[in-house]
Amino acid sequence: MNLDFSPADEEFRDEARTWLREHLPREPRPPEGAEMRAFDLAWQQTLYAGGWAGINWPKEYGGRGLTDIQQMIWYSEFANADPPFTLNDSCTFVGNNHGGPTLMACGDEDQKSFHLPRILRGEVVWCQGFSEPGAGSDLASLSTKAVVDGDELVVTGQKIWTSYAEVADYQELLVRTDPSAPKHKGITWVICDMTTPGIDIRPIRTMAHTTDFAEVFYDEVRIPLSNVVGEPNEGWRVAMSTLSFERGTAFMADQIDLSAVVEDLIDLARQRTGPDGRRPAIADDELARRLATARAEVAALGAMTVAGISRTQRTGMPGPEGSMIRLFHGELHQRVYQLALDIIGVDAFELTGIDGEGVWTGPFLQSFAYTIGGGTTDIQRNIVGERVLGLPRVR
Amino acid sequence: MDLLPTDEQNEIVASVRAVLDDRHTLGEPLGDELWSAAAEQGWFGLGLREELGGVGYTLAEEALLFVELGRAGAPGPFLATTVAAAAAAHAGDSELASSLLSGAARAAWVEPGPAGAVVLDGPGAAVGVTVGETVDLVDLGSVERGAAPPLDEHTPLERTTSMPSVVASSGDPTDVVRVSVLLAAQLAGIAEATTAQSVEYGKDREQFGQPIGGFQAVKHRCADMAVRAEAAVMQVRMAALATADGRSDARFHADAARIVATNAAIENAQWNVQNHGGIGFTWEHTAHRFVTRARLLAGLAGGRYGALADLLEQPPAA
């Protein structure tokens, strides 16, 4: 047990800090559409030009290949640089943290050499086509069907909750290729070009007013069989191959970001008049205790993150304990924004964007996603109960 | 940067567990055999510098020890004696320090109350220890003490109508932070032990033809308990290392550890009773032992509200 950074890590921190100071965009991120896509890709291109793209990708795939500790340093330097946007709130997220890593794990040489450089260089946007109206928490029951016709798959069905579908070039798509097999056995993971005829995208407006969510409809969409990643009917295993990637460091940025949010909120509570109309908000006992509790819990979240890195260093693979961090973070994130609305009084009547400095109501609305997206907290609790604690799985 | 114990630290934990398994039964009072083994293994001075009579490890190893004491639900003045030994050593009373370190003398915990103080483990104690802005040693003979029935069965309780007089004060400001870390460590141990009890019961106990741990109502409570315990244990380690290294944010992390570990111990101990159903409500079962241990430890050294107020006064962590 120790809290020391190596001299190399300290040097790395200086390098990251200097680079971020010189290259971090200062303008706010456009909330939607082509402008948003252009902003996100421009940032990815800036990262690429500076040698910072793919910090969690191995060097053999053109990534920076940073250690987990260095990634943590990078994320905390990013948060300390006072950025006008959050790192994971980007249409480049799926390519960087999901599609790309899946290709690295299961793709063939042609797929890797075509797609990975384009993702890294910030030329393309990827989206995800996993959930369906009838397949949410029970993802393996998905029913969008794909029939082999010559050297093509013909896809018909519907996906939902696809973030950034309207601005995406490619989609990681799960389809049912063998309806007679047990539900986990007949699924195929395929790369879908979003410009293919037969795709219809209908935006979904969320409770946070964002429109980057969409339903995607497929009417006899023809996808070359060469776009299948892994073997046909092996798609469930392919989809699970990135689980350890997700458990690892993909969400570290969110955790570090939350620490900065809590510190901003404490500063705000010192400056703002509180509920009695006379003293600062922080003089209110209830608000003060909730702020202190949030500060303590964010510190513990950081300690859990470091512990996760320590475990990965020993075993070479992130373990199921990562589910504990996601569960704890999602609910803590919500509590922090609930507290923020209690502190800002009548300012909470005004709607803000979901991103940026000094905004609270937009992120409050958006915070509801943190216990639903990527597996609801109920599913996270199943994972902790079954895979960490070894409790029986009963269906 | 590493929050997992080294091989040497794992060996310390293993030897502590072996002693506790061998000489302590959950629900039984502190036995002389455990106390003398603890003294022999240097538990009361594990993190104290060798020139002051300690073993010369750091607060990191000491925190690992106190997690184990919490997990075992061991009653007895382990914390008071450890804290008093360091305070005596830092105050220059080497005679008292060495008799505390050797286990020959025991210390009582003195917690100020609205009218006087409460004394824990008072009978037979050579000295009292109390924690405020500093760690103070107090003269137990300077006040009248009246025995009262204790909530935690094997922690003798006495009440006084005034604070006993201070005889020495530790000049080392780290001693106060150290108390927070060690309290948090014991509480984190309770959070872990109660999670383990509930998980074991969830696998064994069958109703409706299946182990109850398969039901989401029970499974999800166990998952929440595991998350609280993990958060508490890891923040305790973070705080112990920050304090041992003399970092400027040591107090921040120690307060955070106290808050997270106190909530974890109290919540987990309560849910552990619920998870056991009727058997959990019996005197015979040990689940209630953790409820009363958690409540006792939660209220020491100013309690949770004290830690919350102190944390908000700290500058942000480095």
Boltz contact constraints between the chains, C-beta under 6 A:
constraints:
  - contact:
      token1: [A, 1]
      token2: [B, 2]
      max_distance: 6.0
  - contact:
      token1: [A, 1]
      token2: [B, 5]
      max_distance: 6.0
  - contact:
      token1: [A, 1]
      token2: [B, 60]
      max_distance: 6.0
  - contact:
      token1: [A, 1]
      token2: [B, 237]
      max_distance: 6.0
  - contact:
      token1: [A, 1]
      token2: [B, 241]
      max_distance: 6.0
  - contact:
      token1: [A, 2]
      token2: [B, 2]
      max_distance: 6.0
  - contact:
      token1: [A, 3]
      token2: [B, 1]
      max_distance: 6.0
  - contact:
      token1: [A, 3]
      token2: [B, 241]
      max_distance: 6.0
  - contact:
      token1: [A, 69]
      token2: [B, 1]
      max_distance: 6.0
  - contact:
      token1: [A, 263]
      token2: [B, 316]
      max_distance: 6.0
  - contact:
      token1: [A, 288]
      token2: [B, 312]
      max_distance: 6.0
  - contact:
      token1: [A, 289]
      token2: [B, 308]
      max_distance: 6.0
  - contact:
      token1: [A, 292]
      token2: [B, 308]
      max_distance: 6.0
  - contact:
      token1: [A, 292]
      token2: [B, 311]
      max_distance: 6.0
  - contact:
      token1: [A, 292]
      token2: [B, 312]
      max_distance: 6.0
  - contact:
      token1: [A, 295]
      token2: [B, 311]
      max_distance: 6.0
  - contact:
      token1: [A, 296]
      token2: [B, 256]
      max_distance: 6.0
  - contact:
      token1: [A, 296]
      token2: [B, 259]
      max_distance: 6.0
  - contact:
      token1: [A, 296]
      token2: [B, 260]
      max_distance: 6.0
  - contact:
      token1: [A, 299]
      token2: [B, 256]
      max_distance: 6.0
  - contact:
      token1: [A, 300]
      token2: [B, 231]
      max_distance: 6.0
  - contact:
      token1: [A, 300]
      token2: [B, 235]
      max_distance: 6.0
  - contact:
      token1: [A, 300]
      token2: [B, 260]
      max_distance: 6.0
  - contact:
      token1: [A, 303]
      token2: [B, 234]
      max_distance: 6.0
  - contact:
      token1: [A, 303]
      token2: [B, 235]
      max_distance: 6.0
  - contact:
      token1: [A, 303]
      token2: [B, 238]
      max_distance: 6.0
  - contact:
      token1: [A, 304]
      token2: [B, 231]
      max_distance: 6.0
  - contact:
      token1: [A, 304]
      token2: [B, 234]
      max_distance: 6.0
  - contact:
      token1: [A, 306]
      token2: [B, 3]
      max_distance: 6.0
  - contact:
      token1: [A, 307]
      token2: [B, 3]
      max_distance: 6.0
  - contact:
      token1: [A, 307]
      token2: [B, 234]
      max_distance: 6.0
  - contact:
      token1: [A, 310]
      token2: [B, 2]
      max_distance: 6.0
  - contact:
      token1: [A, 310]
      token2: [B, 3]
      max_distance: 6.0
  - contact:
      token1: [A, 310]
      token2: [B, 4]
      max_distance: 6.0
  - contact:
      token1: [A, 324]
      token2: [B, 227]
      max_distance: 6.0
  - contact:
      token1: [A, 324]
      token2: [B, 230]
      max_distance: 6.0
  - contact:
      token1: [A, 327]
      token2: [B, 227]
      max_distance: 6.0
  - contact:
      token1: [A, 328]
      token2: [B, 227]
      max_distance: 6.0
  - contact:
      token1: [A, 381]
      token2: [B, 220]
      max_distance: 6.0
  - contact:
      token1: [A, 381]
      token2: [B, 223]
      max_distance: 6.0
  - contact:
      token1: [A, 384]
      token2: [B, 223]
      max_distance: 6.0
  - contact:
      token1: [A, 384]
      token2: [B, 226]
      max_distance: 6.0
  - contact:
      token1: [A, 385]
      token2: [B, 219]
      max_distance: 6.0
  - contact:
      token1: [A, 385]
      token2: [B, 222]
      max_distance: 6.0
  - contact:
      token1: [A, 385]
      token2: [B, 223]
      max_distance: 6.0
  - contact:
      token1: [A, 389]
      token2: [B, 199]
      max_distance: 6.0
  - contact:
      token1: [A, 389]
      token2: [B, 222]
      max_distance: 6.0
  - contact:
      token1: [A, 389]
      token2: [B, 226]
      max_distance: 6.0
  - contact:
      token1: [A, 391]
      token2: [B, 202]
      max_distance: 6.0
  - contact:
      token1: [A, 391]
      token2: [B, 213]
      max_distance: 6.0
  - contact:
      token1: [A, 391]
      token2: [B, 219]
      max_distance: 6.0
  - contact:
      token1: [A, 392]
      token2: [B, 211]
      max_distance: 6.0
  - contact:
      token1: [A, 392]
      token2: [B, 213]
      max_distance: 6.0
  - contact:
      token1: [A, 392]
      token2: [B, 214]
      max_distance: 6.0
  - contact:
      token1: [A, 394]
      token2: [B, 210]
      max_distance: 6.0
  - contact:
      token1: [A, 394]
      token2: [B, 214]
      max_distance: 6.0
